[in-house]
Amino acid sequence: MKRIAIIGLGRWGRRLLRVFSNCAQVPVCCNRGPSDACTWVTQHYPDIKMTFDIDDVFQDESIDAVAIATPGATHAELARRALEARKHVFVEKPLATSLHDCETLLQLAESAGRRLFVGHIFFFHPVFERLSELLAVDPVTDAQFLWLKFGTFGEELIWNLLPHDIALARVFFGEMPERVTVLERLGIRTAIDVLGVRLDFGRGLQTCNIHVDRCATHSRKVVRVKTGSGNVFTWDENTLYRLDATAGFLPILEAAAEPLQSEASRFIKSLDESAPDFLTGAIALDVARIIESIGEGLCGVGA
């Protein structure tokens, strides 16, 4: 069984510890934040060693891989050190907060012969898998993404929340957008808390509109796509609907499986495969390219 260390034991890191414990051995966790993480691990996973020294992880030759769930700005440095220590790497999105760092990490992973897997969890959602099957025979022409929530103010919105929808759009349309336009931005708690962007594909004939608001009064995530045949599918939380001309929106799939467990298991499985996983390269890099273009567009849009 593979041995993986968890780096970062905030809310998401603790979830990673739970799911990786189901498909691998977790001998050690590293956390530099509040000491309550150590108490939590001792209470729930008494056999797991806790350390505050990252070198305890990187220098341990018995550890096959690391899972990084620290703030996004630290991902590039931690992933680089892990790859240099010849560990496979699972890193939560974003891979890094600059295109240059993403390119450097991918090159390093290739030269080291190690997996570099980026945690875009929505790719492992049962609704995404079913919707991808439908779009493979009836391609998308237009898409709308809406994400309402409250929080994550300690991270830049474009690198913290936007990568999810950008990654989905990149896969749904099967290509890079030809044009990226910032439609709106609004600062409430930080410089940018509400953001609207449009991605144009297919010589401007296909469009994707993305709206993210992290100062909303309620949480909701919706993806709506229209296909070449005129079908309209809506992914609303854990349910996929198809629009019927007479009956309205009909549910065609209600998800039961947990995406995070599927994602963790897929990473562990990939360590024994010769072919790279699709998340190890082009998608993560393309997401960074698109977000940097959005960042450039933000310079010309006032608050």
ChimeraX attribute file (.defattr): number of C-alpha atoms within 10 A of each C-alpha:
attribute: neighborCount
match mode: 1-to-1
recipient: residues
	/A:1	8
	/A:2	16
	/A:3	18
	/A:4	28
	/A:5	26
	/A:6	25
	/A:7	26
	/A:8	23
	/A:9	25
	/A:10	17
	/A:11	10
	/A:12	14
	/A:13	20
	/A:14	19
	/A:15	15
	/A:16	23
	/A:17	24
	/A:18	17
	/A:19	17
	/A:20	25
	/A:21	17
	/A:22	12
	/A:23	20
	/A:24	18
	/A:25	17
	/A:26	23
	/A:27	18
	/A:28	20
	/A:29	28
	/A:30	22
	/A:31	21
	/A:32	14
	/A:33	13
	/A:34	10
	/A:35	10
	/A:36	11
	/A:37	21
	/A:38	18
	/A:39	13
	/A:40	13
	/A:41	18
	/A:42	14
	/A:43	10
	/A:44	10
	/A:45	15
	/A:46	11
	/A:47	12
	/A:48	15
	/A:49	15
	/A:50	19
	/A:51	16
	/A:52	16
	/A:53	12
	/A:54	16
	/A:55	13
	/A:56	13
	/A:57	25
	/A:58	22
	/A:59	13
	/A:60	12
	/A:61	10
	/A:62	13
	/A:63	20
	/A:64	20
	/A:65	28
	/A:66	25
	/A:67	27
	/A:68	29
	/A:69	25
	/A:70	21
	/A:71	15
	/A:72	20
	/A:73	17
	/A:74	14
	/A:75	21
	/A:76	20
	/A:77	12
	/A:78	19
	/A:79	25
	/A:80	19
	/A:81	15
	/A:82	24
	/A:83	25
	/A:84	16
	/A:85	17
	/A:86	20
	/A:87	29
	/A:88	26
	/A:89	27
	/A:90	25
	/A:91	24
	/A:92	22
	/A:93	24
	/A:94	27
	/A:95	33
	/A:96	26
	/A:97	21
	/A:98	17
	/A:99	18
	/A:100	12
	/A:101	18
	/A:102	23
	/A:103	16
	/A:104	13
	/A:105	22
	/A:106	23
	/A:107	13
	/A:108	17
	/A:109	24
	/A:110	15
	/A:111	11
	/A:112	15
	/A:113	13
	/A:114	22
	/A:115	26
	/A:116	28
	/A:117	27
	/A:118	25
	/A:119	25
	/A:120	24
	/A:121	17
	/A:122	17
	/A:123	20
	/A:124	19
	/A:125	20
	/A:126	21
	/A:127	26
	/A:128	19
	/A:129	12
	/A:130	14
	/A:131	19
	/A:132	17
	/A:133	12
	/A:134	15
	/A:135	18
	/A:136	11
	/A:137	11
	/A:138	15
	/A:139	19
	/A:140	26
	/A:141	20
	/A:142	22
	/A:143	23
	/A:144	18
	/A:145	22
	/A:146	17
	/A:147	19
	/A:148	17
	/A:149	15
	/A:150	13
	/A:151	12
	/A:152	13
	/A:153	15
	/A:154	11
	/A:155	14
	/A:156	17
	/A:157	20
	/A:158	20
	/A:159	22
	/A:160	18
	/A:161	18
	/A:162	21
	/A:163	21
	/A:164	19
	/A:165	23
	/A:166	23
	/A:167	21
	/A:168	19
	/A:169	26
	/A:170	20
	/A:171	14
	/A:172	20
	/A:173	21
	/A:174	13
	/A:175	13
	/A:176	18
	/A:177	21
	/A:178	11
	/A:179	16
	/A:180	18
	/A:181	17
	/A:182	21
	/A:183	15
	/A:184	16
	/A:185	19
	/A:186	16
	/A:187	13
	/A:188	11
	/A:189	12
	/A:190	13
	/A:191	13
	/A:192	19
	/A:193	22
	/A:194	21
	/A:195	20
	/A:196	18
	/A:197	20
	/A:198	20
	/A:199	24
	/A:200	19
	/A:201	21
	/A:202	14
	/A:203	10
	/A:204	11
	/A:205	9
	/A:206	15
	/A:207	21
	/A:208	24
	/A:209	20
	/A:210	22
	/A:211	19
	/A:212	23
	/A:213	22
	/A:214	22
	/A:215	18
	/A:216	15
	/A:217	10
	/A:218	9
	/A:219	13
	/A:220	12
	/A:221	14
	/A:222	16
	/A:223	19
	/A:224	19
	/A:225	22
	/A:226	19
	/A:227	17
	/A:228	13
	/A:229	11
	/A:230	12
	/A:231	16
	/A:232	18
	/A:233	25
	/A:234	23
	/A:235	21
	/A:236	16
	/A:237	14
	/A:238	16
	/A:239	17
	/A:240	24
	/A:241	20
	/A:242	18
	/A:243	16
	/A:244	12
	/A:245	8
	/A:246	6
	/A:247	7
	/A:248	10
	/A:249	15
	/A:250	14
	/A:251	14
	/A:252	13
	/A:253	16
	/A:254	15
	/A:255	16
	/A:256	11
	/A:257	13
	/A:258	13
	/A:259	19
	/A:260	21
	/A:261	19
	/A:262	17
	/A:263	24
	/A:264	25
	/A:265	16
	/A:266	15
	/A:267	24
	/A:268	22
	/A:269	13
	/A:270	15
	/A:271	19
	/A:272	9
	/A:273	10
	/A:274	7
	/A:275	8
	/A:276	15
	/A:277	16
	/A:278	11
	/A:279	18
	/A:280	21
	/A:281	21
	/A:282	11
	/A:283	20
	/A:284	28
	/A:285	23
	/A:286	19
	/A:287	27
	/A:288	26
	/A:289	17
	/A:290	21
	/A:291	20
	/A:292	17
	/A:293	15
	/A:294	19
	/A:295	14
	/A:296	14
	/A:297	15
	/A:298	19
	/A:299	9
	/A:300	9
	/A:301	13
	/A:302	9
	/A:303	12
